[in-house]
Amino acid sequence: MNLSLSIAKTHLLAKPKQTIVAMLGVTFGIGMFITMVSLMTGLNDFTEELTMSSTPDIRIYKDITQERPSILEEVNPDGINLVHHQKPKNESQKIRNAFQIAELLKADPEVLGAAPQLSSRVFYNYGPVQLNGVIAGVDILEEDKLFDIQSHMKEGNLQSLMVSTNGLIMGSGLARKLNAKLNDRVVVTTPGGFTITLNVVGIFQMGLGEIDNIKSYASIQTVQKILEKDPSYVTEISIKLIDLDQAKEKAKSIEATFGYKAEDWETANSTFLTGAIIRNIMTYSVAITLLIVAGFGIYNILNMTIFSKMKDIAILKATGFAAKDVRDIFIAQSLVIGIVGSLLGLIVGFVLAYMISLAPFDGGDFVSMDTMPVSFSPVFYIIGLVFGIATTGIAGYLPSRKAGKVDPIEILRGI
């Protein structure tokens, strides 16, 4: 074995350019794999994190659109009744005993937090222009437990909303559209015609344009006053769980217990999740394609390398080396090329991914990011290393097996 390794070393050093080219083939393939999969996975993780950080795990609300029995079905339940285009009743969206339900949910060991709230579509008056938006009436400290609003505050603080009777924490995109600064006054009108002047006590930036460009937070009492509702009027409860994966089962349990619609995050974000699955399929399809292309390149390089050593193989077999010994020599060369090339590929991939992560990127109004998001998961590097070594091992074994069966007389006769 020592002799085989010594001969393999001699072959590798005898033609350094050929050896370097073979190693660079492995390095380039693994490096590009690491770079591409790191960037694409980073983008997927970034968008998923933004979406999940701004939506509750479970949302409780009164579903007024659910199917209800018609009057005919109640009067004549056994008859043949046909009712077309049934409309929902004109009923309130209020959740009865919402604050008590929230307290019961907080006592649940599986629940991280529960925050009652109500929201209203409004018009933000900007001179003669009215901008559409939403005001959410919340207990801001409970809301902060669920969505970590404090870490997204650009100006002001959450406590200001608690001490102000007409305070408003506004999204950064909306504030920019209204040219509103901290402590400015904003005139808000509801679809019902109620108008109120609110003070901007804070500006937040969640990172998603669909939130930052339209949403504001006020106290529950302020929004109840805007909607001209009683102090117990609440339309939904947002819940965060300790284990996100239990949301679907927990939602069913909550719905059965309290009788209100409980929508889990998977149902609420089904469109996003479908897009995430498609993006992941594309990511790994590109990654696997890169690895397969790199594998064929590695095989071709090693095949040509072994083919160029046919005379050496003939001499070795003529001096008493068995076919197994010949295979060991070239497999050893392949593994050295694979290990060194793969390690260099990991370094190249990491450097390129790191450089991309430093590249400035302006997400505009849609998403807030300063640089490109890149994932540095160790799994990618393990996959790259294992694939590089396995591919070079297989690429070296197949031609070396064929070389081991070569008749040395035929080769030497052609010299």
C-alpha positions in Angstrom: 0.0 0.0 0.0 2.9 2.4 0.8 4.4 1.7 -2.6 1.0 2.4 -4.3 0.7 5.7 -2.4 4.3 6.6 -3.3 3.6 5.9 -7.0 0.4 7.9 -6.8 2.3 10.8 -5.3 4.9 10.6 -8.1 2.2 10.7 -10.8 0.5 13.7 -9.2 3.8 15.7 -9.0 5.1 14.6 -12.3 2.6 16.7 -14.2 1.6 19.4 -11.8 -0.4 21.4 -14.4 -2.6 18.4 -15.2 -3.1 17.8 -11.5 -3.9 21.4 -10.8 -6.4 21.5 -13.7 -8.1 18.4 -12.2 -8.3 20.0 -8.7 -9.6 23.3 -10.2 -12.4 21.3 -11.8 -13.5 20.1 -8.4 -12.9 23.4 -6.8 -15.0 25.3 -9.3 -17.9 22.9 -9.1 -18.1 22.8 -5.3 -17.4 26.5 -5.0 -20.3 27.5 -7.3 -22.6 25.0 -5.6 -21.8 26.6 -2.2 -22.3 30.1 -3.5 -25.6 29.5 -5.3 -27.2 27.4 -2.6 -26.1 29.9 0.1 -27.6 32.9 -1.7 -30.9 31.2 -2.8 -31.5 29.7 0.6 -30.6 33.0 2.3 -33.2 34.8 0.2 -35.8 32.1 1.0 -35.1 32.2 4.7 -35.2 36.0 4.8 -38.6 36.3 3.2 -40.0 33.5 5.3 -38.7 35.1 8.5 -40.2 38.5 7.6 -43.5 36.9 6.8 -43.6 34.8 10.0 -42.4 37.5 12.3 -45.3 39.8 11.2 -48.2 37.3 11.4 -49.6 35.4 14.4 -49.4 31.7 14.7 -53.1 31.5 15.3 -55.8 34.2 14.7 -59.1 34.0 16.4 -62.0 35.9 14.8 -65.7 35.7 14.2 -66.3 34.3 10.7 -69.5 35.9 9.4 -69.1 34.3 6.0 -69.5 30.7 7.1 -72.4 28.7 5.8 -75.6 29.0 7.9 -78.9 27.1 7.5 -81.5 29.2 5.7 -85.0 30.0 7.1 -86.5 27.4 4.7 -84.2 24.7 6.1 -85.1 25.6 9.7 -88.8 25.6 8.9 -88.8 22.6 6.6 -85.6 20.6 7.4 -86.8 17.4 5.6 -88.0 19.1 2.4 -86.3 19.9 -0.8 -85.0 23.5 -0.4 -83.0 25.5 -2.9 -81.5 28.8 -1.8 -79.2 30.6 -4.3 -76.8 33.4 -3.4 -77.4 33.4 0.3 -76.0 36.6 1.9 -74.5 36.8 5.4 -76.5 38.4 8.2 -75.8 42.0 9.1 -74.1 41.1 12.4 -71.3 42.4 14.5 -67.8 41.0 14.2 -67.3 41.4 17.9 -65.8 38.6 19.9 -67.7 38.3 23.2 -65.6 38.1 26.4 -62.4 38.6 24.2 -60.3 39.9 27.2 -61.3 36.9 29.3 -60.5 34.5 26.4 -57.1 36.1 26.0 -56.3 35.6 29.7 -57.3 31.9 29.5 -55.1 31.4 26.5 -52.1 33.1 28.3 -52.5 30.6 31.1 -52.1 27.7 28.5 -48.5 26.3 28.8 -48.4 25.9 25.0 -49.1 29.6 24.4 -46.4 32.2 24.4 -48.7 35.2 24.2 -52.3 36.3 23.3 -53.2 39.8 22.3 -56.8 41.1 21.7 -57.1 43.7 19.1 -59.4 45.4 16.6 -58.6 47.1 13.3 -60.2 49.5 10.9 -59.7 50.6 7.3 -59.1 54.4 7.3 -58.0 57.3 5.1 -55.0 59.3 6.0 -55.6 62.8 4.9 -52.5 64.4 3.2 -53.7 67.8 2.0 -56.3 67.2 -0.7 -55.2 63.5 -1.0 -56.4 60.6 1.0 -54.2 57.5 1.4 -55.7 54.1 2.2 -54.5 52.4 5.4 -55.2 50.4 8.4 -55.2 51.3 12.1 -54.8 48.4 14.6 -56.0 49.0 18.1 -53.8 46.9 20.4 -52.4 46.5 23.9 -49.0 47.5 22.6 -47.0 45.7 25.3 -48.8 42.4 24.5 -48.4 43.0 20.8 -44.7 43.5 21.4 -44.4 40.1 23.1 -45.8 38.5 19.9 -44.1 40.5 17.2 -41.1 42.2 18.9 -42.2 45.7 17.7 -39.7 47.4 20.0 -36.7 46.1 17.9 -38.3 47.5 14.8 -38.8 51.0 16.1 -37.0 53.7 14.1 -38.2 56.6 16.2 -40.1 57.0 19.4 -40.9 54.2 21.8 -43.8 51.9 22.7 -44.4 53.5 26.1 -45.4 56.8 24.4 -48.5 55.1 23.0 -49.6 54.0 26.5 -49.6 57.5 28.0 -51.1 59.3 24.9 -54.8 59.3 24.5 -54.6 60.0 20.8 -51.2 58.5 20.0 -50.2 56.7 16.8 -47.3 54.5 15.9 -46.9 54.6 12.1 -45.2 52.4 9.6 -42.1 54.0 8.0 -43.4 53.7 4.5 -46.7 55.4 5.4 -44.8 58.1 7.3 -42.7 58.8 4.3 -45.7 59.0 2.0 -47.4 61.5 4.4 -44.1 63.3 5.1 -44.9 62.8 8.7 -42.3 63.1 11.5 -42.2 62.3 15.1 -44.7 64.4 17.1 -46.6 65.5 14.0 -50.4 65.4 13.8 -52.2 63.3 11.3 -55.9 63.6 10.4 -57.6 60.2 9.9 -61.1 59.5 8.5 -63.0 56.3 8.7 -65.2 54.9 5.9 -68.2 55.9 8.0 -67.1 59.5 8.0 -65.7 59.9 11.5 -62.6 62.1 11.6 -60.0 62.4 14.3 -56.6 64.0 14.7 -53.8 61.7 16.1 -50.3 62.4 17.2 -47.4 60.4 15.7 -45.5 59.1 18.8 -43.4 56.5 17.0 -42.4 55.1 13.6 -41.7 51.4 13.1 -40.2 49.4 10.2 -41.1 45.7 10.0 -39.3 45.2 6.7 -42.4 44.3 4.6 -43.9 47.0 2.3 -47.4 45.6 2.7 -47.2 46.4 6.4 -44.9 49.5 6.6 -46.8 51.3 3.8 -50.3 51.0 5.3 -50.3 50.0 8.9 -50.4 52.0 12.1 -50.8 51.0 15.8 -53.1 52.9 18.3 -54.5 51.9 21.7 -57.6 49.7 21.7 -59.5 52.6 23.3 -58.6 55.0 20.5 -59.8 52.7 17.8 -62.9 51.9 19.7 -63.6 55.6 19.8 -62.8 55.9 16.0 -65.3 53.1 15.3 -67.8 54.5 17.9 -67.9 51.1 19.7 -68.2 50.2 23.4 -65.1 49.4 25.5 -65.6 45.6 25.2 -65.5 45.7 21.4 -62.7 43.4 20.0 -62.7 41.7 16.7 -59.7 39.3 16.9 -57.1 37.7 19.1 -53.6 37.1 17.9 -51.7 34.1 19.4 -48.1 33.1 19.4 -47.2 29.5 20.4 -44.1 28.1 21.9 -44.0 25.4 19.2 -45.0 26.8 15.8 -45.5 23.3 14.3 -48.4 22.7 16.7 -50.4 25.6 15.3 -52.8 23.6 13.1 -53.8 21.1 15.9 -54.0 23.9 18.5 -56.2 26.0 16.2 -58.7 23.1 16.0 -58.7 22.8 19.8 -59.2 26.5 20.4 -62.1 26.6 17.8 -63.8 23.8 19.5 -63.4 25.3 23.0 -64.5 28.9 22.3 -66.7 28.5 19.2 -64.9 31.2 17.1 -62.9 30.7 14.0 -59.2 29.9 14.7 -57.0 30.2 11.7 -53.5 28.8 11.9 -50.5 30.4 10.1 -50.3 27.7 7.5 -53.8 28.3 6.3 -53.4 32.1 6.5 -50.1 32.0 4.5 -50.9 29.2 2.1 -50.0 31.3 -0.9 -46.7 32.2 0.5 -45.9 28.6 1.6 -46.7 27.4 -1.9 -44.3 30.0 -3.3 -41.7 28.9 -0.7 -42.0 25.3 -1.7 -41.5 26.2 -5.4 -38.5 28.4 -4.5 -37.0 25.5 -2.5 -37.5 23.1 -5.4 -35.8 25.5 -7.7 -33.0 26.1 -5.3 -32.2 22.4 -4.9 -32.7 21.7 -8.6 -30.1 24.3 -9.5 -27.8 23.0 -6.7 -28.1 19.3 -7.9 -27.6 20.4 -11.5 -24.4 22.2 -10.5 -23.2 19.1 -8.7 -24.0 16.8 -11.6 -22.3 19.0 -14.1 -19.3 19.2 -11.8 -19.4 15.5 -11.4 -19.2 14.9 -15.2 -16.4 17.4 -15.4 -14.5 15.7 -12.7 -15.0 12.3 -14.3 -13.8 13.5 -17.7 -10.7 15.1 -16.3 -9.7 12.0 -14.3 -10.6 9.7 -17.2 -8.2 11.7 -19.4 -5.6 11.7 -16.7 -5.7 7.9 -16.3 -5.8 7.5 -20.1 -2.6 9.5 -20.4 -0.9 7.1 -17.9 -1.5 4.0 -20.0 2.2 3.5 -20.6 2.9 3.7 -16.9 0.1 1.2 -16.3 1.6 -1.2 -18.8 5.1 -1.0 -17.2 3.6 -1.5 -13.7 1.7 -4.6 -14.7 4.8 -5.9 -16.6 6.8 -5.6 -13.4 4.3 -7.6 -11.4 1.6 -5.2 -10.2 -1.8 -6.8 -10.1 -5.0 -5.1 -11.4 -6.0 -4.3 -7.8 -2.7 -2.5 -7.2 -3.2 -0.4 -10.3 -6.7 0.5 -9.2 -5.4 1.5 -5.7 -2.8 3.8 -7.3 -5.3 5.8 -9.4 -8.1 5.7 -6.8 -5.5 7.3 -4.4 -4.8 10.0 -6.9 -8.5 10.6 -7.4 -9.2 10.9 -3.7 -6.2 13.3 -3.2 -7.6 15.5 -6.1 -11.1 15.2 -4.6 -10.1 16.1 -1.0 -7.8 19.0 -1.9 -10.2 20.3 -4.6 -13.2 20.0 -2.4 -11.6 21.8 0.5 -10.5 24.6 -1.8 -14.0 24.7 -3.3 -15.5 25.2 0.2 -13.1 28.1 0.8 -13.9 29.6 -2.6 -17.6 29.2 -2.0 -17.4 30.7 1.5 -15.4 33.7 0.3 -17.8 34.3 -2.6 -20.9 33.9 -0.4 -19.3 36.3 2.2 -18.6 38.9 -0.5 -22.2 38.7 -1.7 -23.4 39.1 1.8 -21.6 42.4 2.0 -23.0 43.7 -1.3 -25.4 46.6 -0.7 -28.9 46.1 -1.8 -31.9 48.4 -1.7 -35.2 46.6 -1.3 -37.2 49.9 -2.0 -40.7 50.1 -0.6 -41.3 46.4 -0.8 -38.8 44.9 1.6 -36.2 46.4 4.0 -32.7 45.1 3.5 -29.3 46.8 3.4 -27.3 43.8 2.0 -28.0 40.5 0.3 -29.2 37.8 2.7 -26.9 34.7 2.6 -27.2 31.5 4.5 -24.0 30.0 5.9 -25.5 26.7 7.0 -22.8 24.0 7.7 -25.0 21.5 5.9 -24.1 23.0 2.5 -20.4 22.6 3.2 -20.8 19.0 4.4 -22.8 18.2 1.3 -20.2 19.8 -0.9 -17.3 18.0 0.8 -19.0 14.6 0.7 -20.1 15.0 -2.9 -16.6 16.2 -4.0 -14.9 13.2 -2.4 -17.5 10.7 -3.5 -17.6 11.9 -7.1 -13.8 11.9 -7.5 -13.7 8.5 -5.9 -16.2 7.1 -8.3 -14.7 9.0 -11.2 -11.3 7.5 -10.4 -12.6 4.0 -9.8 -14.4 3.5 -13.1 -11.5 4.2 -15.5 -8.9 2.7 -13.1 -10.9 -0.5 -13.1 -10.8 -0.5 -16.9 -7.0 0.3 -16.8 -6.4 -2.6 -14.4 -7.7 -5.0 -17.1 -5.4 -3.7 -19.8 -3.0 -6.2 -21.4 0.5 -4.6 -21.0 1.8 -6.5 -24.0 -0.6 -4.6 -26.4 0.4 -1.2 -24.9 4.1 -1.9 -24.9 4.0 -3.3 -28.4 2.5 0.1 -29.6 5.2 2.2 -27.9 
